[in-house]
Amino acid sequence: MKIRTATPDDIPFLLQLEHDSTTAAHWTLQQYTNLFRDGAAAHRLVLLAETEDVPLGFLVAQHIASEWELENIVVSSTERRKGFGARLLRALLDTASQSASESVFLEVRESNLPARRFYEKTGFQQAGVRKGYYRDPPEDAILYRLDIRKPIQT
Ligand SMILES: CC(C)(COP(=O)(O)OP(=O)(O)OC[C@H]1O[C@@H](n2cnc3c(N)ncnc32)[C@H](O)[C@@H]1OP(=O)(O)O)[C@@H](O)C(=O)NCCC(=O)NCCS
């Protein structure tokens, strides 16, 4: 498995994968296209995991001042629990650590227990609740944060 920076040619795969995953963040084609525009690309990280050119998963993150926000991470439903998500997340944490940032944060649906266990395993800690953050269906978001100035668990 290798991880590489995604390109606009990967957008159809990104869309297909998140459409197949009910708990992923859902964006439009236009929103994915905007990720690769000059102004946005400078502070965005879009990573693709693939084996022999077959995409397995992806991650989107945004660099905001001294923080990184993990905006989406999805692994194909047939490829989960094989460590691919952890390797994508590790690649983000490596980039964040090299950018003199202080922390990585994310929001996740309260009911998305697989993702919450996944983040907690990496050392993310609950940092708050955003009431009614999600729609369709409405749900609270749990805010998680990882201080990357401390040694990170593997
Ligand atoms: C969250 C997600 C990206 C994890 O990817 P993954 O490749 O399956 O995760 P990994 O195999 O790297 O798991 C690493 C660890 O996370 C934890 N974990 C992952 N999935 C879990 C689950 N379903 N239940 C409990 N713990 C889980 C485990 O501790 C696991 O280690 P282990 O397998 O040795 O026990 C994947 O489940 C996914 O794509 N979910 C749908 C999209 C989504 O909800 N994204 C999050 C949006 S905020």
The ligand as an SDF file (V2000), in Angstrom:
LIG
                    3D

 48 50  0  0  0  0  0  0  0  0999 V2000
  -12.8940    5.4320   10.5600 C   0  0  0  0  0  0  0  0  0  0  0  0
  -12.2030    4.6510    9.4390 C   0  0  0  0  0  0  0  0  0  0  0  0
  -11.5510    5.6520    8.4640 C   0  0  0  0  0  0  0  0  0  0  0  0
  -11.1210    3.7620   10.0740 C   0  0  0  0  0  0  0  0  0  0  0  0
  -10.3630    3.1650    9.0100 O   0  0  0  0  0  0  0  0  0  0  0  0
   -9.7610    1.6850    9.1400 P   0  0  0  0  0  0  0  0  0  0  0  0
   -8.7850    1.5190    8.0270 O   0  0  0  0  0  0  0  0  0  0  0  0
  -10.8450    0.6830    9.2270 O   0  0  0  0  0  0  0  0  0  0  0  0
   -9.0160    1.7680   10.5580 O   0  0  0  0  0  0  0  0  0  0  0  0
   -7.7350    0.9080   11.0200 P   0  0  0  0  0  0  0  0  0  0  0  0
   -7.8020   -0.4570   10.4660 O   0  0  0  0  0  0  0  0  0  0  0  0
   -6.5070    1.6930   10.7220 O   0  0  0  0  0  0  0  0  0  0  0  0
   -7.9960    0.8670   12.5960 O   0  0  0  0  0  0  0  0  0  0  0  0
   -7.0630    1.3610   13.5500 C   0  0  0  0  0  0  0  0  0  0  0  0
   -7.6770    1.1740   14.9270 C   0  0  0  0  0  0  0  0  0  0  0  0
   -8.8510    2.0040   15.0750 O   0  0  0  0  0  0  0  0  0  0  0  0
   -9.8220    1.3050   15.8790 C   0  0  0  0  0  0  0  0  0  0  0  0
  -10.9920    0.9680   15.0640 N   0  0  0  0  0  0  0  0  0  0  0  0
  -11.1150    1.0800   13.7200 C   0  0  0  0  0  0  0  0  0  0  0  0
  -12.3490    0.6820   13.3280 N   0  0  0  0  0  0  0  0  0  0  0  0
  -12.9940    0.3030   14.4520 C   0  0  0  0  0  0  0  0  0  0  0  0
  -14.2910   -0.2230   14.7000 C   0  0  0  0  0  0  0  0  0  0  0  0
  -15.1690   -0.4620   13.6960 N   0  0  0  0  0  0  0  0  0  0  0  0
  -14.6420   -0.5100   15.9900 N   0  0  0  0  0  0  0  0  0  0  0  0
  -13.7890   -0.2940   17.0120 C   0  0  0  0  0  0  0  0  0  0  0  0
  -12.5110    0.1930   16.8340 N   0  0  0  0  0  0  0  0  0  0  0  0
  -12.1390    0.4870   15.5700 C   0  0  0  0  0  0  0  0  0  0  0  0
   -9.1440    0.0180   16.3510 C   0  0  0  0  0  0  0  0  0  0  0  0
   -8.4620    0.3130   17.5640 O   0  0  0  0  0  0  0  0  0  0  0  0
   -8.1470   -0.2300   15.2220 C   0  0  0  0  0  0  0  0  0  0  0  0
   -7.0760   -1.0300   15.6200 O   0  0  0  0  0  0  0  0  0  0  0  0
   -7.2230   -2.6580   15.6020 P   0  0  0  0  0  0  0  0  0  0  0  0
   -7.8550   -3.0460   14.2790 O   0  0  0  0  0  0  0  0  0  0  0  0
   -5.8160   -3.1300   15.7510 O   0  0  0  0  0  0  0  0  0  0  0  0
   -8.1200   -2.9900   16.7600 O   0  0  0  0  0  0  0  0  0  0  0  0
  -13.2060    3.7120    8.7040 C   0  0  0  0  0  0  0  0  0  0  0  0
  -13.9400    2.9880    9.6600 O   0  0  0  0  0  0  0  0  0  0  0  0
  -14.1720    4.4300    7.8000 C   0  0  0  0  0  0  0  0  0  0  0  0
  -13.8750    4.7050    6.6310 O   0  0  0  0  0  0  0  0  0  0  0  0
  -15.3920    4.7380    8.3120 N   0  0  0  0  0  0  0  0  0  0  0  0
  -16.4410    5.3440    7.4690 C   0  0  0  0  0  0  0  0  0  0  0  0
  -16.1730    6.8070    7.1960 C   0  0  0  0  0  0  0  0  0  0  0  0
  -16.1860    7.6290    8.4810 C   0  0  0  0  0  0  0  0  0  0  0  0
  -17.0750    7.5010    9.3200 O   0  0  0  0  0  0  0  0  0  0  0  0
  -15.1750    8.5040    8.5990 N   0  0  0  0  0  0  0  0  0  0  0  0
  -15.0550    9.3730    9.7410 C   0  0  0  0  0  0  0  0  0  0  0  0
  -15.7790   10.6420    9.4860 C   0  0  0  0  0  0  0  0  0  0  0  0
  -15.5680   11.7630   10.8560 S   0  0  0  0  0  0  0  0  0  0  0  0
  1  2  1  0
  2  3  1  0
  2  4  1  0
  2 36  1  0
  4  5  1  0
  5  6  1  0
  6  7  2  0
  6  8  1  0
  6  9  1  0
  9 10  1  0
 10 11  2  0
 10 12  1  0
 10 13  1  0
 13 14  1  0
 14 15  1  0
 15 16  1  0
 15 30  1  0
 16 17  1  0
 17 18  1  0
 17 28  1  0
 18 19  1  0
 18 27  1  0
 19 20  2  0
 20 21  1  0
 21 22  1  0
 21 27  2  0
 22 23  1  0
 22 24  2  0
 24 25  1  0
 25 26  2  0
 26 27  1  0
 28 29  1  0
 28 30  1  0
 30 31  1  0
 31 32  1  0
 32 33  2  0
 32 34  1  0
 32 35  1  0
 36 37  1  0
 36 38  1  0
 38 39  2  0
 38 40  1  0
 40 41  1  0
 41 42  1  0
 42 43  1  0
 43 44  2  0
 43 45  1  0
 45 46  1  0
 46 47  1  0
 47 48  1  0
M  END
$$$$
